[in-house]
């Protein structure tokens, strides 16, 4: 089976693939202080619970694919693959790795590995033109052309960052649970803040997607908009621009990148 690891700024998502099917997944906090040995113990604890894997670390794992937006964690995961999975083929998404998606960016090295992997999966699953909206620490919008090229995107503050900023910077406000309120017009401070977050971000998505689509295609209706990321469900029901929801888009992209690189070795 293939182990895929998507390291975000706030959370790390792991997925286990049996062929093209994701059979298990885990979500843990991203801690740049964790060492390779600590990460190995964590992986062993998670995967040791799965009935298709053995008791020893690495049993049942035939390949590993990793992308990371946190360099220190990527460094430690590289060490994990070397020390604990030495005989298992591993692909770390970084410059020089074959993705099959041309990157039309001023400096391709500036594009986050997760955004490239999302573009790979979006193009494979839905074709271009497409826009991927990833609700993570930042809310990112990534554009894929009709020819399957990554052409650029937009980066905006994420939902949790915005909630935290309100709680820290506004004297009379506090951190709240991100949840859909009873109505747009809040009847108390918490509901008013929740309405601002949920409906404000839905409006942001619709506005940004509309502008990107007009630049991306002659007919904006031809553009497929895919939502992913842990907080996507909060906005799905309120945004009119989103066509598809694929929670495991990045993990699917990692599987595709792994297959494209291992096939060439």
C-alpha positions in Angstrom: 0.0 0.0 0.0 1.0 3.6 -0.6 1.4 6.0 2.4 0.7 9.6 1.4 1.6 12.5 3.7 0.5 16.1 3.2 2.1 18.5 5.7 0.3 21.8 6.1 1.2 24.7 8.3 -1.4 23.8 10.9 -2.3 20.1 10.3 -0.8 17.1 8.6 -3.1 14.7 6.7 -2.0 11.1 6.1 -3.7 8.7 3.7 -3.3 5.0 2.9 -4.0 3.9 -0.6 -4.8 0.4 -1.8 -4.4 0.9 -5.5 -6.6 3.9 -6.4 -8.7 3.6 -3.3 -8.0 5.5 -0.1 -8.7 3.0 2.7 -7.6 4.9 5.7 -6.8 8.5 6.7 -5.5 10.4 9.7 -5.2 14.1 10.6 -2.7 15.3 13.2 -1.3 18.7 14.2 1.8 19.9 12.4 4.6 20.4 14.9 7.9 21.6 13.5 9.7 20.6 16.7 9.1 16.9 16.2 12.2 14.9 15.4 12.4 12.1 12.9 12.3 9.5 15.7 9.2 11.1 17.2 7.5 11.1 13.8 8.3 7.4 13.3 6.8 6.5 16.7 3.7 8.6 15.7 3.4 6.8 12.4 3.8 3.4 14.0 1.0 4.2 16.5 -1.4 5.3 13.8 -0.7 2.5 11.3 -0.4 -0.2 13.9 -4.2 0.1 14.4 -5.0 -0.7 10.8 -5.8 -4.4 10.1 -4.2 -4.5 6.7 -0.8 -3.5 8.1 1.7 -5.4 10.2 2.8 -4.6 13.7 6.3 -3.5 12.7 6.8 0.0 11.2 6.8 -0.3 7.5 5.0 -3.6 7.3 2.6 -3.5 4.3 3.9 -0.1 3.0 5.1 -0.4 -0.6 5.6 3.3 -1.3 5.6 6.7 0.3 4.7 10.1 -1.2 5.2 13.4 0.7 4.6 17.1 0.2 5.2 19.7 2.8 4.9 23.4 3.2 7.0 23.4 6.4 10.7 22.9 5.5 11.8 21.6 8.9 9.1 18.9 8.9 10.1 17.9 5.4 13.7 17.5 6.5 12.6 15.2 9.4 10.3 13.2 7.2 13.2 12.7 4.7 15.1 11.2 7.6 12.2 9.0 8.5 12.1 7.5 5.0 15.8 7.0 5.1 16.1 5.4 8.6 12.8 3.5 9.0 11.6 2.9 5.4 15.0 2.4 3.7 13.8 -0.3 1.3 10.5 1.5 0.4 10.4 3.8 -2.7 9.7 7.3 -1.6 8.8 10.5 -3.6 9.1 13.9 -2.0 7.5 16.6 -4.0 10.2 19.2 -4.7 11.9 20.8 -7.7 13.0 18.1 -10.1 10.1 15.7 -9.4 8.0 14.8 -12.4 4.4 16.0 -12.0 3.1 16.1 -15.5 1.8 19.7 -15.0 3.8 22.6 -16.5 4.1 25.4 -14.1 3.7 28.8 -15.7 4.8 30.9 -12.8 7.5 33.6 -12.7 9.5 31.5 -10.3 8.2 27.9 -10.2 10.1 27.2 -7.0 7.9 29.6 -5.1 4.8 27.5 -5.7 3.9 25.4 -2.7 4.2 21.7 -3.3 0.6 21.1 -2.1 -0.7 23.6 -4.7 1.1 21.8 -7.5 -0.2 18.4 -6.2 -3.7 19.8 -6.1 -3.4 20.9 -9.7 -2.2 17.5 -10.7 -5.2 15.8 -9.1 -7.7 18.4 -10.4 -6.5 18.0 -14.0 -6.6 14.2 -13.8 -10.0 14.0 -12.2 -11.9 16.9 -13.8 -9.7 18.2 -16.7 -9.0 21.9 -17.4 -9.9 24.6 -17.1 -10.3 24.3 -13.4 -9.9 26.2 -10.1 -8.9 24.5 -6.9 -10.0 26.3 -3.7 -8.1 24.9 -0.7 -9.4 25.8 2.7 -6.3 25.5 4.9 -4.3 27.8 7.1 -4.5 30.1 4.0 -7.3 29.9 1.5 -5.7 29.4 -1.8 -7.1 29.6 -5.3 -5.1 27.7 -8.0 -5.9 27.9 -11.7 -5.4 25.1 -14.2 -5.6 25.9 -17.9 -7.5 23.8 -20.5 -4.1 22.4 -21.5 -3.5 21.2 -17.9 -1.0 23.9 -17.0 -0.7 25.5 -13.6 -1.0 29.2 -14.4 -1.0 30.8 -11.0 -3.5 31.7 -8.3 -4.5 33.7 -5.3 -3.6 33.5 -1.6 -5.9 34.9 1.1 -6.0 34.6 4.9 -7.7 31.3 6.0 -10.8 30.9 8.1 -9.0 29.9 11.3 -6.4 32.8 10.9 -9.3 35.2 10.6 -11.0 33.9 13.7 -7.8 34.0 15.7 -7.1 37.6 14.5 -10.5 38.8 15.6 -10.1 37.2 19.1 -6.6 38.7 19.5 -7.0 42.2 18.0 -10.5 43.1 19.0 -10.8 43.9 22.7 -14.5 43.0 23.1 -14.3 39.8 20.9 -13.0 36.3 21.6 -12.0 33.1 19.8 -15.1 31.2 18.8 -16.0 27.8 17.3 -16.2 28.0 13.5 -19.8 26.9 12.9 -22.7 27.9 10.8 -25.0 30.3 12.7 -28.8 30.1 12.8 -29.1 33.0 10.4 -27.1 35.7 8.6 -28.2 38.3 11.1 -26.6 37.2 14.3 -28.6 37.6 17.5 -25.5 37.6 19.7 -21.8 38.3 19.4 -20.8 34.7 18.7 -23.4 34.3 16.0 -22.5 37.6 14.5 -18.9 36.5 14.3 -19.8 33.1 12.9 -22.0 34.8 10.2 -19.1 37.1 9.3 -16.8 34.1 8.9 -19.1 31.7 7.1 -20.9 34.1 4.8 -17.9 36.4 4.4 -15.7 33.6 3.1 -18.5 32.2 0.9 -18.7 35.7 -0.7 -15.0 35.9 -1.0 -14.9 32.5 -2.8 -17.6 33.5 -5.2 -16.0 36.8 -6.0 -12.4 35.6 -6.5 -13.5 32.5 -8.4 -15.6 34.7 -10.8 -12.7 36.9 -11.5 -10.3 34.0 -12.1 -12.7 32.2 -14.3 -13.1 35.3 -16.6 -9.3 35.4 -17.1 -8.9 31.6 -17.3 -11.5 30.7 -20.0 -13.4 32.4 -22.9 -16.5 31.0 -21.3 -16.3 31.1 -17.5 -19.0 28.4 -17.3 -16.5 25.9 -18.7 -14.4 26.2 -15.6 -14.8 23.5 -12.9 -14.3 24.7 -9.3 -13.1 22.1 -6.8 -13.1 22.7 -3.1 -10.8 20.8 -0.7 -9.2 21.3 2.7 -10.4 20.6 6.2 -12.7 23.7 6.5 -14.3 23.4 3.1 -17.6 21.9 4.4 -18.2 25.2 6.3 -18.5 27.1 3.0 -19.9 24.4 0.6 -23.5 25.1 1.3 -23.2 28.8 1.0 -21.0 29.3 -2.1 -22.6 29.2 -5.5 -19.3 28.9 -7.3 -18.1 25.5 -6.1 -18.9 22.6 -8.4 -17.1 19.7 -6.7 -15.9 18.8 -3.2 -13.0 16.4 -3.0 -11.6 16.2 0.6 -8.7 14.0 -0.4 -7.6 16.0 -3.5 -4.0 16.5 -2.2 -3.6 12.9 -1.2 -4.9 11.8 -4.6 -2.4 14.1 -6.3 0.4 12.6 -4.2 -0.6 9.2 -5.4 -0.5 10.4 -9.0 2.9 12.0 -8.6 4.3 8.9 -7.0 3.1 6.7 -9.8 4.5 9.1 -12.5 7.9 9.1 -10.8 8.2 5.5 -9.8 7.2 4.4 -13.4 10.2 6.3 -14.7 12.7 4.7 -12.4 
